[in-house]
């Protein structure tokens, strides 16, 4: 006697799970790529304690200024925050202030904002690649963007 899966009934759940995994394998691979990159970045942030150069400290200092400017939100404080930096656009620093409000002010919280934008980059690269050439191209685009 040969065992055959039941199409309709209690045995169909197993085949549905396999079908679900096959149809969503690209999303699972994308989530694995994102999780791997977040783990690598987290490991790097905790390992590399030496700050070289002025880019990171400058952004940290500016984010603290933005945090002070936006203690009380009013049209005047929004305008001042919007026009504060003459070089960098304010969205990144606004994101840091939002994270400060949610998680408290620290260097780790400020660095965690980059994780948000990394996820956005990888998902966007996947979406653009998928639209241009399919799911495989989307995964390749996300992988290239992550390296």
N, C-alpha and C positions, 0 to 999 in steps of 0.2 A: 504494500500500500504506500502510495506517495502522498506526502503532506503538501497541500496547496492552501495558500492563504485565502481566507474567506473574503469575498468582495463586499458583501452586504451583511453586516452583523458585527459581532464583538471583535473579530479579528481585523477589521478594516482600519482600526486606529493606528496600528503599526505601519501600514502602508501609507496612511495619510501623513504620519510624522516623517517618513522618508521622502515623500513627495514634497512636503513643506521644506525640508532641509535642502533638497535639490533645487527647488525654485528660489531659495533665499541664500544660497551659498555665497553669492557675491556680497550681500549685505553682511553676512557673518565674517567674511574675510576683511571687509572694510572696517568692521568693528574691532577685529583682532589687530589690524594695522594701527588704528587710532589708539587702542589700549597699549600696544607695544610702544608707540611713540610717547605717550603720556608717561609710561613707566620709565623709559629712557631719560626723558626730560626731568622727571622727579629725581631720579638717581643722580643725574648730573648736577642739579641744583643743590643736593645735599652733600655731594662729594666736592664740588668746586667751591670752596669758601673764599678764595682769593678773588677780589674784584680788580680786574685789570682794565684800565681806560676810564674814561669819564662818561660814556654813554649810559650805562646802567645807573650810576649815582645821579646823573642829571635827571633822568626820568623819575627816579625815586623822589628827588627833591621837588621836581615840578608837580608830581602827584600829591605831595604833601601840601604844596601851595594851593593846588586845586581843591584839596580836601578842606583847607581853611576857608577858601573863598566860598565854598558851597555848604558851610555849616548851616546857614539859614538861606533857603532858596527863595529868591525874589527876582524880579526882572533885572534889577541892577546887578545882583551877584551873578546871574546867568550871563549877562552881557560882559561883565568883567572877566569871568572865567572863559567865555568864548573868545575874547580878544587878548587874553593874557600872553600866550606864547606867540612870538613873532615868527617862529620857524616850524614847529610841529603842529599838526592839526589836533584839536582837542579831544577827539573821540576816544583815543587810547587812554588818555588821562581821566576822562569822564568814567570810563570803564573801571579804572583803578579805584576811583572814588566810590563807585557803586559796590565794588568788592570790599572796600574798607568799611562801608556802612553795614554790609552783611556779616563780615567775618572779623572785623577789627583791623587796626593799622599795624602792619608788619611787613618786613621784606618778603617773607614767604607768600603773603597774600598778594602783594604787588606782582611777584613773579608768576603767580597762578593765573593772572589775567592772560598771560601768553598762552596758557593751555587752552583757554576758550577760543582764542584766535587760531591756534593750531588745528583744533577740531573743525572750526569753520573753514579753514583752508583746505583740509583734506576732504571734507564732504563736498565742498564746492568743486575741487579738482575732479573728484569722482563724478559729480553730476554733469560737468561740462564734457568730460571724456565720454560718459555714457551717451549723452546726446549726440556727440560727433560720430562715435564709432561703436557703440554698444557697451555692454557691461564689462567686458574684458579690457577694453581701452580705458574705461573709467577707473578700474582697479590699477592699471598701469600708470595712469595719470596721478592718482592719489599716492602710489608708491614713489614715483619720481619726485613729487612735491614733498614727500616726507624725508627724502634723503638729503 
